[in-house]
């Protein structure tokens, strides 16, 4: 199986080749440099929860902060989320869970990420999550848990600093 990082490099090489053929090498280099350093975030709504306003607010804030955001939409299964993360080659997964199913959904997502060798992806969870459950989710490998009222700036700063540390 080809690694997910390798596939992305292949796309960049094709971009460079086609652009250099047309005599715009400098522009291609700038575009590739921008693409390489842009943080890619998958925002997902797992489970049966149908309320997605918070997820859309977060997605927009991350996009406005210069990140590339992929929003999966409502009612995603853990398998769908992990497969999307693999296909989109993301560095961060943000899960919005308001249904109370976080204790069933998040462990399954973390397990699937490990099985597919994607345990380097930063996982954040937001929603109605009691403090005791937040501590358990962090033990599973969740990087941060955000409850209602969390600052968008705090989330953006956390993602930027965490992705820099792992790069």
C-alpha positions as CSV (number, residue, x, y, z in Angstrom):
1,X,0.0,0.0,0.0
2,X,1.3,3.4,-0.9
3,X,1.7,5.7,2.1
4,X,-0.7,8.7,2.3
5,X,2.2,11.2,2.4
6,X,3.7,9.6,-0.8
7,X,0.5,10.1,-2.8
8,X,0.4,13.8,-1.9
9,X,4.0,14.3,-3.1
10,X,3.1,12.7,-6.4
11,X,0.3,15.3,-6.9
12,X,2.8,18.1,-6.1
13,X,5.3,16.7,-8.6
14,X,2.7,16.8,-11.4
15,X,1.8,20.3,-10.4
16,X,5.4,21.4,-10.7
17,X,6.0,19.6,-13.9
18,X,3.0,21.0,-15.7
19,X,3.7,24.5,-14.4
20,X,7.4,24.5,-15.3
21,X,6.5,23.4,-18.9
22,X,4.5,26.6,-19.2
23,X,7.3,28.7,-18.0
24,X,5.9,29.7,-14.6
25,X,8.3,27.9,-12.2
26,X,8.4,30.6,-9.5
27,X,4.6,30.7,-9.2
28,X,4.5,26.9,-8.9
29,X,7.1,26.9,-6.2
30,X,5.1,29.5,-4.2
31,X,1.9,27.5,-4.7
32,X,3.5,24.3,-3.6
33,X,5.1,25.9,-0.6
34,X,1.7,27.4,0.4
35,X,0.0,24.0,0.0
36,X,2.7,22.2,2.0
37,X,2.3,24.4,5.1
38,X,-1.4,24.8,5.1
39,X,-3.0,22.8,8.0
40,X,-5.7,20.4,6.8
41,X,-8.6,19.8,9.2
42,X,-11.5,17.3,8.9
43,X,-14.6,18.5,10.8
44,X,-17.1,15.7,11.4
45,X,-20.5,15.2,13.0
46,X,-20.5,11.5,14.1
47,X,-23.6,9.6,15.2
48,X,-27.2,10.6,14.9
49,X,-26.9,14.1,16.2
50,X,-28.6,16.5,13.7
51,X,-27.4,19.8,15.1
52,X,-24.5,21.1,13.1
53,X,-24.4,24.8,13.7
54,X,-21.4,24.6,16.1
55,X,-19.5,22.4,13.6
56,X,-20.1,24.9,10.8
57,X,-19.0,27.8,13.1
58,X,-15.7,26.0,13.9
59,X,-15.2,25.1,10.3
60,X,-15.5,28.7,9.2
61,X,-13.3,30.0,12.0
62,X,-10.6,27.5,11.0
63,X,-10.9,28.4,7.3
64,X,-10.7,32.1,8.2
65,X,-7.5,31.3,10.1
66,X,-6.0,30.0,6.9
67,X,-6.5,26.3,7.4
68,X,-8.0,24.0,4.7
69,X,-11.2,22.5,6.1
70,X,-13.1,19.5,4.9
71,X,-16.6,19.2,6.5
72,X,-18.1,15.8,6.3
73,X,-21.7,16.7,7.1
74,X,-24.1,15.0,9.4
75,X,-24.5,11.4,10.6
76,X,-21.0,10.1,9.9
77,X,-19.9,6.7,11.2
78,X,-16.5,6.3,12.7
79,X,-15.4,4.3,9.6
80,X,-16.6,7.1,7.3
81,X,-14.6,9.7,9.3
82,X,-11.4,7.7,9.4
83,X,-11.6,6.9,5.7
84,X,-12.2,10.5,4.9
85,X,-9.2,11.5,7.1
86,X,-7.1,9.0,5.1
87,X,-8.3,10.1,1.7
88,X,-8.0,13.8,2.5
89,X,-4.6,13.4,4.2
90,X,-5.6,15.6,7.1
91,X,-3.4,16.5,10.1
92,X,-6.4,17.2,12.4
93,X,-9.8,15.7,13.0
94,X,-12.4,17.8,14.9
95,X,-15.4,15.9,16.1
96,X,-18.6,17.7,17.2
97,X,-20.7,15.5,19.4
98,X,-23.8,16.8,21.2
99,X,-25.7,13.6,21.4
100,X,-23.9,12.1,24.5
101,X,-22.5,9.3,22.4
102,X,-18.9,10.4,22.8
103,X,-18.0,7.4,25.0
104,X,-19.0,5.0,22.2
105,X,-17.9,6.9,19.1
106,X,-14.6,8.4,20.1
107,X,-13.0,5.2,21.3
108,X,-14.0,3.5,18.0
109,X,-12.5,6.4,16.0
110,X,-9.2,6.2,17.9
111,X,-9.1,2.5,17.5
112,X,-9.6,2.8,13.7
113,X,-7.0,5.5,13.4
114,X,-4.4,3.2,15.1
115,X,-5.4,0.2,12.9
116,X,-4.8,2.3,9.8
117,X,-1.5,3.8,11.0
118,X,-3.0,7.2,11.3
119,X,-2.3,7.8,15.0
120,X,-0.2,10.9,14.1
121,X,-3.5,12.8,13.4
122,X,-4.5,15.2,16.1
123,X,-8.0,14.5,17.4
124,X,-10.1,17.2,19.0
125,X,-13.6,16.8,20.4
126,X,-16.2,19.4,21.1
127,X,-19.7,19.3,22.5
128,X,-21.6,18.6,25.6
129,X,-19.0,16.4,27.4
130,X,-18.8,16.1,31.2
131,X,-15.4,16.8,32.7
132,X,-15.0,13.1,33.9
133,X,-15.7,11.9,30.3
134,X,-13.2,14.5,28.9
135,X,-10.5,13.1,31.1
136,X,-11.2,9.6,29.8
137,X,-11.2,10.7,26.2
138,X,-7.8,12.3,26.7
139,X,-6.5,9.0,28.1
140,X,-7.6,7.4,24.8
141,X,-5.4,9.9,22.9
142,X,-7.7,12.8,22.2
143,X,-5.6,16.0,22.2
144,X,-8.2,18.4,23.6
145,X,-11.9,18.5,24.5
146,X,-13.8,21.7,24.1
147,X,-17.1,22.4,25.8
148,X,-19.7,25.0,24.9
149,X,-18.4,28.6,25.2
150,X,-14.8,27.7,24.2
151,X,-13.0,30.5,22.4
152,X,-12.5,30.0,18.7
153,X,-9.1,31.8,19.0
154,X,-8.1,29.2,21.7
155,X,-9.0,26.3,19.3
156,X,-7.1,27.9,16.4
157,X,-4.0,28.6,18.5
158,X,-4.1,25.0,20.0
159,X,-4.2,23.5,16.5
160,X,-1.4,25.7,15.1
161,X,0.9,25.0,18.1
162,X,0.2,21.3,18.1
163,X,0.6,20.7,14.4
164,X,3.9,22.7,14.5
165,X,5.2,20.4,17.3
166,X,4.4,17.3,15.3
167,X,5.7,18.6,11.9
